[in-house]
Amino acid sequence: MVEANGVQLTEHEAELYDRQIRLWGLDSQKRLRAARILIAGVNGLGAEIAKNIVLSGVKSVTLLDSKVVDESDFCSQFLAPHSSLGKNRAEASLHRAQELNPMVELKADTEELSQKSDEYFKDFDVVCIIGASTEDLLRIDKVCREADVKFFATDLWGMFGYSFADLQKHNFVEDVVKHKIISKPHEKTKTELVTSTVKRSLNYPAYQALLDFDFKAQSYARKLKRSGPSLPLLRVLQKFRDNEKRDPLYSERTADLVKLLVIRDEIALDLVPDAAFTHVFAQISPAAAIVGGAVAHEIIKTVSQKEAPHHNVFLFDPESCCGFIESIGVDA
């Protein structure tokens, strides 16, 4: 039995997580071992996040989803077998997720996200919400801030994805590498690299900051050259979901494209080209792996308190196939 900070790892766990312990230390693995994670929305993106979180060795993962498996899920949702067509997505994903790491407690919850009480979210250390309405995101983030629960909102439309982190005041440690002079006086200067651990903290704003962000401001025009039209595109896609109570469908792509362009003209005219909407129909497996891997890594960093998490928006642009970090609503 290995113990640190009041949390115990069995010898088998210490052996299983040996590589991770060597990577980020025993204390960080202990924090992971005690963490309770909620993943709401078990589509392709949710499956990728769940896979990485389960493999990291947390205490428990709850998969929350009221939807059933349909044909479109098989583009990226690898946890649900083809035989589960028509069954609840969370329940269909449970068996394969458990096989990844039998030591993690897994639970499927089939209720509607919007029907969950505020108290429900307070039982977790990290809440990760996928595919939710703006109303639900604002409500859940408010509850998480009041209960000191770390909050992530993330989504993937086709090949365009993002994540937003509200970690309130987050404390962490990171390794700082410096050059130390080891030569004697009057000798040719010689140095060696010395690593020290530094305690730091970052303040994160609420999800409302993302809604309040003015991407029409002149200062944002400079960011468009780097990250493209990602932020206004995100606003358009979220508005479509709020209006239609669903995401754009490939089977309805002609009609849905018209609706998307109408919304674009209302809130982001001249900022999002028509071509940007080519990539937003149905979740694509490679993009789910990229965005899901990035989000899971941020959750692991947050729980382990090792290294600085993204501060505070991650955007994946399908045109450039690059990810970008933007600080939204953060004081300079």
NORJOWO-V895047 format. One record per pair of residues at least 4 apart in sequence whose ideal C-beta (glycine too) atoms are under 6 Angstrom apart, sorted by the first residue. I is the first residue (numbers start at 1). J is the second residue. If there is no record, write none. Layout:
I/J
I/J
//
This chain:
1/8
2/9
2/14
3/8
4/26
4/27
4/30
5/30
7/30
7/33
7/34
9/13
9/14
13/17
17/21
17/29
17/57
20/29
21/26
21/29
24/28
24/304
24/306
28/304
28/306
31/303
31/304
32/56
32/57
32/58
32/303
32/304
34/59
35/58
35/59
35/125
35/303
36/59
36/60
36/124
36/125
37/53
37/58
37/61
37/126
38/62
38/124
38/127
39/46
39/49
39/50
39/63
39/128
40/64
40/113
40/129
41/46
41/130
41/131
42/46
42/63
42/65
42/89
42/90
42/93
43/77
44/76
44/77
44/283
44/288
45/130
45/156
45/288
45/292
46/130
47/77
47/78
47/79
48/288
48/289
48/292
49/292
49/295
49/296
50/54
50/97
52/296
53/58
53/61
53/296
54/61
54/97
54/100
54/101
54/104
55/100
55/101
56/300
60/105
61/106
62/107
62/109
63/90
63/93
63/108
64/109
65/89
65/90
66/110
66/112
67/89
68/86
68/88
69/73
69/80
69/84
69/85
69/87
69/89
69/92
72/282
73/77
75/282
75/283
76/283
76/285
76/288
79/93
79/96
79/97
80/84
80/92
80/93
84/92
87/92
88/110
90/108
90/110
91/108
93/97
94/106
94/108
97/106
98/106
111/115
113/132
113/136
114/136
116/120
118/143
121/127
121/140
121/143
122/147
124/149
126/150
126/299
127/144
127/149
127/151
128/152
129/153
130/154
132/136
132/137
133/242
134/238
134/242
136/140
137/153
137/207
141/151
141/166
141/206
141/207
144/149
144/151
145/168
150/167
150/302
151/166
152/165
153/164
154/163
154/295
156/161
156/283
156/288
156/291
157/237
157/280
158/279
158/280
158/281
158/284
159/279
159/284
159/287
159/318
160/279
160/280
160/318
161/291
161/316
162/234
162/315
163/295
163/314
164/210
164/313
165/309
165/312
166/204
166/206
166/207
167/204
167/302
168/204
169/203
170/202
171/201
172/305
173/197
173/199
174/307
174/308
175/195
175/197
176/196
176/198
177/193
177/195
178/194
179/191
180/192
180/194
181/191
182/190
182/192
183/187
183/189
183/190
202/311
204/312
205/209
205/329
208/212
209/328
209/329
210/328
213/328
215/220
215/231
215/232
223/227
227/315
227/324
228/317
229/233
229/271
229/272
229/276
230/315
230/317
232/268
232/271
232/272
233/272
233/276
236/263
236/264
236/268
239/263
240/244
240/260
240/263
241/247
248/256
248/280
248/281
250/281
250/282
252/256
253/257
253/281
257/277
260/277
264/268
264/272
265/269
268/272
272/276
279/318
283/288
288/292
289/293
291/316
294/314
298/309
298/310
300/304
301/307
301/309
302/309
310/314
310/325
311/327
313/326
313/328
314/325
315/324
316/323
317/322
//
